[in-house]
Amino acid sequence: MGFSPDRKIDTGSNAVIATIPIGQGPEGVAYVPEAVPEGGAPNLQPLGAAGQSSTLTLDGPDGKAATQVTLFDQGVLQTLQAAVTGLTPKKPYVLALSADPKGAGPLEPLAAFMTNPAGAAIVNAVGPIRQVTQNANAAARRSLVIVEGKPGETGAPVQTQAPR
């Protein structure tokens, strides 16, 4: 899957002033009210599925919510953004999918990350995440977990998806 170029537009002249070789979903379109005197709104339409989001939480070992996960619909895929807290500072971790709600057994890594000096991180991933975390078929359902380590060298689960 590729990204289309991200174009920067000068709203004063309504001209493209720069093209960046990769695009980002949230930067795809920005509407500036009254940026052009007339004709600026005819092709605007509601976001549809892209405007929908859902949230999950991951609990720490004490059972308290430690991480907020938001899934933004992008059609059949979702952009996942996790505001991770409550981990050991400056350590590597993996956000993964697990068939076991407690994170035991094989993992499907989504993103590797390193925490900041406060033990927090912002983690992003893209995939059919809602379909596997909310699947009606229990055998196909996966839970989000955070484990210590790096992909291929994971340790114990430190946060697990809270029951819905």
VENSUL-V784884 format. One record per residue. N is the residue number from 1. RES is the residue in three letters. PHI is phi in whole degrees, 0 to 359 (999 if undefined). OMEGA is omega in whole degrees, -180 to 180 (NA if undefined). Layout:
n=N res=RES phi=PHI omega=OMEGA
n=N res=RES phi=PHI omega=OMEGA
//
This chain:
n=1 res=MET phi=999 omega=180
n=2 res=GLY phi=253 omega=177
n=3 res=PHE phi=249 omega=176
n=4 res=SER phi=277 omega=-179
n=5 res=PRO phi=299 omega=177
n=6 res=ASP phi=260 omega=-178
n=7 res=ARG phi=257 omega=176
n=8 res=LYS phi=261 omega=-175
n=9 res=ILE phi=244 omega=173
n=10 res=ASP phi=280 omega=-176
n=11 res=THR phi=288 omega=177
n=12 res=GLY phi=291 omega=-179
n=13 res=SER phi=258 omega=-177
n=14 res=ASN phi=56 omega=-178
n=15 res=ALA phi=234 omega=175
n=16 res=VAL phi=290 omega=-179
n=17 res=ILE phi=250 omega=179
n=18 res=ALA phi=199 omega=175
n=19 res=THR phi=231 omega=180
n=20 res=ILE phi=257 omega=-171
n=21 res=PRO phi=297 omega=176
n=22 res=ILE phi=238 omega=179
n=23 res=GLY phi=250 omega=177
n=24 res=GLN phi=231 omega=-179
n=25 res=GLY phi=311 omega=-177
n=26 res=PRO phi=294 omega=-179
n=27 res=GLU phi=263 omega=-175
n=28 res=GLY phi=303 omega=-179
n=29 res=VAL phi=219 omega=173
n=30 res=ALA phi=234 omega=180
n=31 res=TYR phi=258 omega=177
n=32 res=VAL phi=249 omega=-179
n=33 res=PRO phi=304 omega=177
n=34 res=GLU phi=58 omega=178
n=35 res=ALA phi=289 omega=175
n=36 res=VAL phi=236 omega=-174
n=37 res=PRO phi=298 omega=179
n=38 res=GLU phi=205 omega=176
n=39 res=GLY phi=78 omega=-177
n=40 res=GLY phi=271 omega=-173
n=41 res=ALA phi=244 omega=-173
n=42 res=PRO phi=303 omega=-177
n=43 res=ASN phi=266 omega=178
n=44 res=LEU phi=284 omega=177
n=45 res=GLN phi=213 omega=180
n=46 res=PRO phi=302 omega=-178
n=47 res=LEU phi=294 omega=-178
n=48 res=GLY phi=66 omega=-177
n=49 res=ALA phi=299 omega=-178
n=50 res=ALA phi=293 omega=179
n=51 res=GLY phi=271 omega=-179
n=52 res=GLN phi=269 omega=176
n=53 res=SER phi=215 omega=174
n=54 res=SER phi=220 omega=-177
n=55 res=THR phi=235 omega=174
n=56 res=LEU phi=227 omega=172
n=57 res=THR phi=235 omega=173
n=58 res=LEU phi=248 omega=-180
n=59 res=ASP phi=263 omega=174
n=60 res=GLY phi=280 omega=-179
n=61 res=PRO phi=300 omega=-180
n=62 res=ASP phi=277 omega=180
n=63 res=GLY phi=85 omega=180
n=64 res=LYS phi=268 omega=179
n=65 res=ALA phi=300 omega=-179
n=66 res=ALA phi=238 omega=-176
n=67 res=THR phi=228 omega=177
n=68 res=GLN phi=256 omega=180
n=69 res=VAL phi=244 omega=176
n=70 res=THR phi=242 omega=177
n=71 res=LEU phi=251 omega=178
n=72 res=PHE phi=256 omega=-179
n=73 res=ASP phi=293 omega=174
n=74 res=GLN phi=229 omega=-174
n=75 res=GLY phi=92 omega=-179
n=76 res=VAL phi=281 omega=178
n=77 res=LEU phi=249 omega=173
n=78 res=GLN phi=234 omega=169
n=79 res=THR phi=268 omega=179
n=80 res=LEU phi=260 omega=172
n=81 res=GLN phi=230 omega=-179
n=82 res=ALA phi=246 omega=173
n=83 res=ALA phi=265 omega=-173
n=84 res=VAL phi=271 omega=175
n=85 res=THR phi=220 omega=172
n=86 res=GLY phi=80 omega=180
n=87 res=LEU phi=254 omega=178
n=88 res=THR phi=291 omega=-179
n=89 res=PRO phi=299 omega=173
n=90 res=LYS phi=55 omega=179
n=91 res=LYS phi=237 omega=178
n=92 res=PRO phi=277 omega=179
n=93 res=TYR phi=219 omega=177
n=94 res=VAL phi=228 omega=169
n=95 res=LEU phi=270 omega=-172
n=96 res=ALA phi=218 omega=171
n=97 res=LEU phi=258 omega=-180
n=98 res=SER phi=225 omega=175
n=99 res=ALA phi=290 omega=179
n=100 res=ASP phi=261 omega=-179
n=101 res=PRO phi=302 omega=179
n=102 res=LYS phi=269 omega=177
n=103 res=GLY phi=86 omega=178
n=104 res=ALA phi=279 omega=176
n=105 res=GLY phi=87 omega=-177
n=106 res=PRO phi=297 omega=180
n=107 res=LEU phi=241 omega=173
n=108 res=GLU phi=248 omega=-177
n=109 res=PRO phi=298 omega=174
n=110 res=LEU phi=256 omega=-178
n=111 res=ALA phi=202 omega=173
n=112 res=ALA phi=261 omega=-180
n=113 res=PHE phi=207 omega=177
n=114 res=MET phi=241 omega=179
n=115 res=THR phi=284 omega=178
n=116 res=ASN phi=276 omega=-179
n=117 res=PRO phi=299 omega=178
n=118 res=ALA phi=264 omega=-179
n=119 res=GLY phi=78 omega=-178
n=120 res=ALA phi=233 omega=177
n=121 res=ALA phi=194 omega=168
n=122 res=ILE phi=253 omega=-174
n=123 res=VAL phi=239 omega=-179
n=124 res=ASN phi=237 omega=175
n=125 res=ALA phi=205 omega=178
n=126 res=VAL phi=229 omega=178
n=127 res=GLY phi=170 omega=178
n=128 res=PRO phi=279 omega=-169
n=129 res=ILE phi=287 omega=-180
n=130 res=ARG phi=298 omega=-178
n=131 res=GLN phi=299 omega=-178
n=132 res=VAL phi=269 omega=179
n=133 res=THR phi=273 omega=-179
n=134 res=GLN phi=235 omega=-178
n=135 res=ASN phi=296 omega=179
n=136 res=ALA phi=293 omega=178
n=137 res=ASN phi=278 omega=-176
n=138 res=ALA phi=303 omega=-179
n=139 res=ALA phi=292 omega=-179
n=140 res=ALA phi=266 omega=-177
n=141 res=ARG phi=288 omega=176
n=142 res=ARG phi=235 omega=177
n=143 res=SER phi=246 omega=175
n=144 res=LEU phi=280 omega=177
n=145 res=VAL phi=219 omega=170
n=146 res=ILE phi=244 omega=179
n=147 res=VAL phi=238 omega=176
n=148 res=GLU phi=291 omega=172
n=149 res=GLY phi=104 omega=-178
n=150 res=LYS phi=235 omega=177
n=151 res=PRO phi=306 omega=-178
n=152 res=GLY phi=87 omega=179
n=153 res=GLU phi=224 omega=-175
n=154 res=THR phi=272 omega=178
n=155 res=GLY phi=250 omega=-176
n=156 res=ALA phi=286 omega=173
n=157 res=PRO phi=295 omega=178
n=158 res=VAL phi=245 omega=175
n=159 res=GLN phi=215 omega=-179
n=160 res=THR phi=228 omega=-179
n=161 res=GLN phi=298 omega=178
n=162 res=ALA phi=289 omega=177
n=163 res=PRO phi=299 omega=179
n=164 res=ARG phi=268 omega=NA
//
